[in-house]
Amino acid sequence: MGVIAKQSLRGTIVTYLGIAVGFVTTFFVLTRFLTTEEIGLARVFIDAATLFIGLAQLGTSNSLIRFSPYFKTEDGRLEHGFFFWAIVVPLIGFGLFAAIYCACHVPLAAWFGEKSPLFVGYYYLVLPLAFFMLYQQVAETCANVLMHIVLPRAVRELIVRIGLLVLYLLYAFHVLSLNGLMLGICLNYGVAATINIVYLFRLGRISLRPDWPWLRQNHQLIRRYLTYTGFLIVSALAGTLAPILSSFFITAKMGLDSTGIFAIATYIAVMVSIPYRSVTAIASPQIAQTLKDQDKEGCSLLVRQVTSNLLLIGGFILLGIWLNIDLIFHVLPNGQTYAQARDVVLILSLSQLILATFSVCLNTLNYSRLYALSMVYSFVLTITAMVLNSVLIPRYGMTGAAWSNLIAYALYFVLILITVRCYGIRILHRRWYATLALLVAIFLLNMLLVRYLPIPNIWLSSIVRSVILLGGGLWIAYRAQLSPEIHALLHSIRLPRH
């Protein structure tokens, strides 16, 4: 856990620097200079590319991590054409799904055309954006396998966001047209992909030469890889679609204006799950190694530590957002437009907390012998989300979309937790339940303070509740050592006393 803690801390610091840039972009540029329709267009444009690469990578991200231990030599090098296949397999997938995407232009244009004709005009521009995003992600996964996550994380969370901020400002001051903005978004991800690929090669020991004799000697491993990847390709259709399904439904049924408002609510809620990106990126290779070694006790310990820490960190971020939600919309330019998504933020934040806390359990399932079940559960997730979105969005609008996400994710991870526990991996323990109880208590105390001891001044109300509830909660968490790993890390970085 020491390597995970150090790499994750650095990655999380970089990520929150990116959050600061994203905060400026979202709260002082997007909402001030762009219309809700333009925000919605940018959001669904990137979401469409995200869905595309989830399919086109052909399960590469998970496959690289799961099978990397088999490609390692005794001195820890990754050989036998590991990086060759990391590049070639996604390229094949991109070509395949690009053909399918082009063939689907007419029906998809008809679905989006009535409420969101602006998006249809940029339909084919999704392809270059998806290509750049695909290889940015592939190069980042390779760096994760090599236990180097900080710079790829900086590219994803910081450099890309700075690039988007510059593009939005250029558009706001009429240097770029809308066409220029959309093209600039594509080029921004192209720069990110280039940086990641150059960094990967600068790490050294990267060979793009396929090892055909080794493949022939390990045909059983190749068969396992193909079977595993086949399941991932099918499950990717469900697993990638579900998180962004609401965005597409809102775009098609309510229009880009509503998509823009929902996007701002999502930007706020996503802050809850930021820490898990760094933690799981560095923990996943170690989980794969423990399962390869059939060390279920070691895997259980690792998963328990990760889930407990992510619940603690993500939970306090959620509380920080909710205690200050009225202040957030108060200072937000055109905040009265976006304040209608107040409850949406809370519901989406709860979804993000579930995702952040238990995503490592999904990785554990994917790297185990029961990985095929992840496909079944992904279909349950997607079908549940599709049914709920189609029923709740016409009736409750954006709030219905948020509830669809929460219910679908809750069901999804309950199934995963039960399966992983039956496999012999123990996840939940006493500290996890104590953390959950503390978070719920703070949430309920906030409700009581707002109802029975209201403070008219919105700034003073947020400050007082944040200091008392968040400050008190953090002190309790520290004294109770709800996270021994964070507690030890804080002690290790304290200045020595003189």
N, C-alpha and C positions, 0 to 999 in steps of 0.2 A: 504493500500500500504506500510505501515511501516514495517510490518512483511516480506512482499515480498521483499522490498528493502534490508533489513538486511540479510535475508537468501540468497537472490540472490547474494548480494555482496560477502558474504563468499563463496558461491558456485562458483562464477565466479573467485575469487582469486585462489581457489583450481584448477579450470579448467585451468587457464592460467599457473599455475605451471606445470600441465600436458602437456600443449602446449609446454612449455620450454623443457620438456623431449622428447616430440614428435618431436620438432625441431631438437634436437641433433640426435635422432634416424633417422629421415628422411634425414637430410642434411649432416650428418657426418658419418653415419653408413650404412644405406641402399644403398645410391647412391655410396658409396665408396667400400663396400665389397661385395654387392650382385649384381648379374646380373639383367638386366631388366626382364628376364624370371622368376627369383626367386622372385623378388618383385611382379610381376604379379601373381605368384602362391599363395603367402601369401595373397594378396588382394582378389582374387576370392575365396579362401578357407574361409576367414572370411565372405565375402559377401554371400556365399552359406549358411552358418550357420545363418546369419542375416535374410535371406529370410525364412529359415526353422522356426525360432522361431517366426517370424511375423505371421505365420500361426498356429503354434503349441500352442501358448498361448491362442488361441480361444477368442481373444478380451479382455483378462484379464486386461491389463494395463488401458484401458479406462473404462472398467466396474467397476473396483475397485474404481476409482476416482468418477465416476458418481453416484454410488449407496452407497458410504461410508456414506453420511449423513443419510441414512435410517437405518444404523446399529449402529449409535451413540446413547449412553444413555444420560441421562440428565447431567451427570458429564463429558461428552466428551469422554468416553471410547468407543472403537469399540468392540461390543459383538456379540452374536447370530451366532457364527461360521464364522465370517468374514474371519479370517486368515486360517481356515480350507479349505474353498472354494478357497481361493487365491492359495493354494498349490495343491489341488486335480484337479481343472479344467485344469490347464496347463499340469499336468501329463497325463490326459486323451488325451489331444490334441497331446502331444508328441508321445504317443503310436500310435495314429491314423496316423499321418503324417510320422512317421518313417516307418510304413508298406508301405505307398504310395511311399515314397522316395526309398525304396529298390526295389519296383516293377518297378520303372522308370529307373533303372540302365542302361539297354541295350539301350533305345533310347537316353538318355542323354550322355552316353559314345560315341555313334555314332556322336552326334552333336559336342561334344568338341574334339573328338579323332583326327581329321585330323590336326587341327592347335594347339591344346593344350593337347597332350597326357599325359603330366606330371600331370595335374590336375586330370585326370581320375584315376591315381594310388592312389589318396588319397580320392576317392569318399566316402567310408564308414567312414573315419575318421571324416567327417563332423558331424556325429551323436553325438558322445560324446562332441564335441565342442559346438554344438547347445544345448545340455542338460544343460551344465554349464552356457552358456550365457542366457538361458531361465530363470533359477532360480536366476541368478544374477539380471536380470531385474525385476522379480517378487518381490524379496525382496526389491529392490530399490523403486519400486512403492508403496509398503506398507509403507516404511519409508517416502515417499513423502506425503502420506495421513496423516501420523502422524506429518507432518510439520518438519521433520528432513531430510534435503537433503545433508548436508555438507559431512558427512562421506561416504555415498553411492556415492556421486559425486567424492570424493577423490579416491574411489576404481576404479570407471569407468575411470576417466581421468588421474589419477596419478599412482596408484599401478599397474593397468594393463599395462600402458605404460612403467613403469620401468621394469616390468617383461619381456615385449617384447624386450626392449633394451638389457637386460642381455642375453636373448636367441639369439638375432641377433649377439651379440658380441661373444658368445660362438661358434656360427656357423662360424663366420668370422675367428676365430682363430683355427678352426678345432677341437674344443672340442666336438661339436655335428655334426652328419651327417645331411643330409637333412631330413631323417626320424625322427631323434631326435628333430630337430627344429619343425617339424609339430606336433609331439606328445607333445613337450613342450608348444606350443601355446595352445593346449587343456588343459593341466594341469594348465597353467597360469590363464585361465578363471575359472577353478575349484577352485583355491585358492580365486579368487575374489568373486565367489558365496558363498563360505564358510564364508568369512569375513562378507558379507552383511547379511547372515542369522543369524550368531552369534550376530551381532550388533542389528538386529531387535528384537531378544529375550532379549537382555540386556536393551532395552528400557522399558521392563516390560509391564504388562497388556496385554500379548499376550496369547490368548487361542486358542487351536486347536480342541476344542470340538464342534462338530456341535450341533446346537440348533434346533432339529426336531420339538418340539411343536411350536416354534416361526415361523418356516417355514410354518407349516400347518395353522397358524393364518394369515399369510401374503402371501397367495397363489397368490393374484393379483400382488404383487410386484415380486414374483418369475416368473410369466408369463411375466411381463414386462422385467425382466432381461434376460430371455431366448430369447425373441423377439429381444431385443437390441443386445445381444451377437451374435445371428444368423446373423444379418445384418453386425456386425463387422467382423465375420469370412469370409463372402463373400467379404467384402470390403478390408479386410487385404490382400487378394490375389493380389488385384490391388495396394493398398496403399504401401505395403511393396516391391513389385516387381519393381515399377516404379523408385525409387531412385537409384537402383543398376542395372537396366536393361542394361545400357550402358556398364557396366563392363562385363556382360555376352556376349553381342553382340560382343564387341571388342575381348574378349577371343576366341569366336567361329569363328569369321570372319577374325581377323587379327593376332591372336596369343598372347601368354603370354608376349612377348617383348613389344608390344604396350599397353597391359594391365598395365604393370609396369610403363611405361611413363605416361599413363593416371592416374594411382594411385598417382604418385608424384604430378601431377597437382591438383588432388582432395584433397590431404593432405593440400596443400597450400590454396585452396579455402575454405575448411571447417572451417578455422579459423574465417571466417566472421560470421558463424552461432553459434559459441561457446556460446556467452552470452545467447541466447534464451533457451538453455538447462536448465540453472539454473533458469531463470525467469519463464518459463512456468511450470517447475516442481513444483514450489511453488505456482504459480498463479492458476493452474488448479483446485485444490480442492476448492479454494474460488470462482471461476467461477461456478463450479458445485453447490455450496451452494446458490449463488445468483439466479441461474436459478431455483433451487428447491423452493426457497422462492418467485419466480416470481418477483424478483427485477430487472427489465430490466434496470432501470436507473443506479443502482449500478453496474450492469454487464457492461453497456456501458462505464462508467467511468473507470472501471478497464481495459477493453480491450483497450480503447483509450490510457491510460497511458502506457500499455505494448507495444503496436505497435509503439507508438511514440518514446519511449526510445530505443527499439530494432533497429528501423531504424537509429537513431542517432549513436548508438554505432557500429552497424554492418556496416553502411555506412563509418564511419571513418576508420574502420579496412580494408575495401575493398580499400579505397583510399590509405592507408598506404602500402598495398601490391602492388597496381598497380604503384604507384610512385616509388617503389623500385624493380620492377619486373626484370629489367635488372641486377641490383646488386645481386639479389637473385640467378639468374642463373650463374652470374659471380663467386660467391663464392661457389656455389654448386659443390661438386666433380663430375666430368664427366658432368658438366653443359651443355656442347655443345650437349650432347645426349638428355637432357631433355628440352633444350631451344626451341625445335620445338613445345612444348606445351604452348608457351607464350600466345597466344591468347586464348587458351583453358582455362587457368587460369582465365582470365578476364570474359569469358562467364560463367564458372562454379561459379565464385564468385558472379555474378549477380543473378544466380539461388539460391545460398545460402542466399543472402540478402533477396530475396522474401520469401524464406522458413522461415528465422528467423523472419522477420517482421510480417508475417501473419499466422504463425502456431497456434497462440493463437486463431485466428478466427476459425480455423478448430476444435479446442477443444471446442469452444463455440457452434459450430454446432453439434458436437457429443453429447454434454450434453443437447441439446434442444429437443423439441418435433419433430424437423425436421431432426433428426439424420439419418433417412433412406436415405436422399439425399446424405449423405457423401458416401454411397456405389455407387450411380450413378456417382458422380463426380470422385470417385476413378477409376471407370472403364473408364471414359473419359480420366483421366490422363494416365492410363496404355496403353490404345489403341492408344492414341496420341503418347506416347513415343515409343511404339513398331513400329508404322507405320513410324515415323520420323527416328528412328534408322535404320530400314531396308532400308530406302531410302537414308538417308544422309551419313551413315557410309561407304558404298561402294564407294560413290562419293567423300566425303570430309574427310574420316578417323576420327581421334579423334575430329577434329573441328566440324564435323557433329554430333558426339555424344554429344558434349557440347551444340550445338544449339538445339538438340532434348530435352535435359533437360530443357533449359531455356524456350523454347516455350511451352512445356507441363506444366511446373509449372506455367507459367504466365496465361495460360488458366484456369488451375485448381483453382487458387486462385481468379481469377476474378469471377468465378461462385460462389465460397464460399462467397466472399464479398457481392455480390448481394443478395444472399440468407439470410445471417445474417442481412443485412440491412433491408430486407423485413420483417424479424422476429421482428424488432424493436430495434436492437442493433446498435447504432451509433458508427462508428469506426474512420473514417478519420475526421480531424478537422484542424483548421488553423495552429497550431504548426507543425503538420505532413507535411503539404504542404510547410511550410517555411523550415523545415529540408531538404526535398527533393530538394528544389530549391538551398539551400546552397551546398549540395553534388554535384549536377549537375554543378553548377558554378565552384567549385574546379576542377572537372574532365575536364571541357572545358578549364580552365586556364592552366592546366597542358599540355593539347594538344598544346596550343599556345606557351608555354614556350619551349617545346621540339622541336617544328617546327621552331620557329623564333629566339629563344635565346638558341641554344644548347650549352651544356658544354661538351667538349670532355672527360674530366676525369669522369669516371662512378661513382666513390665514391663521388666526389664533386657535381656532378649533382644531385644525390639522396639526399645528405644532404641539399643542397640549396633549392630544391623544397619541401622537407619534412618540413623544418623549415618555409619557407614562406607560403606554401599552407596549410599544416596540422596545423601548429602553428596558422596561421591567422584564419583558419576555426574554430578551437577549441575556440579561443578567442571570435569570433563572436557568436558561439553557447552559450558560457557561459554568455556573456553580454546580449544576447537576451533572455536568459532563455528558450531556446528551450525545455529543460527538467526541469521543476520546481522540480521534485523529485530528480534528480541528483544534481541540484543546491543546494537544501536544505541539501542533504546528504554531499556534499562537505563542506558546511558551518558548519555542525555539527561535522565534524572530523578535522576542522582546529585547529591548536594550538592556545590557548588563548593568547592575547597580554598582555604584562606586561608594 
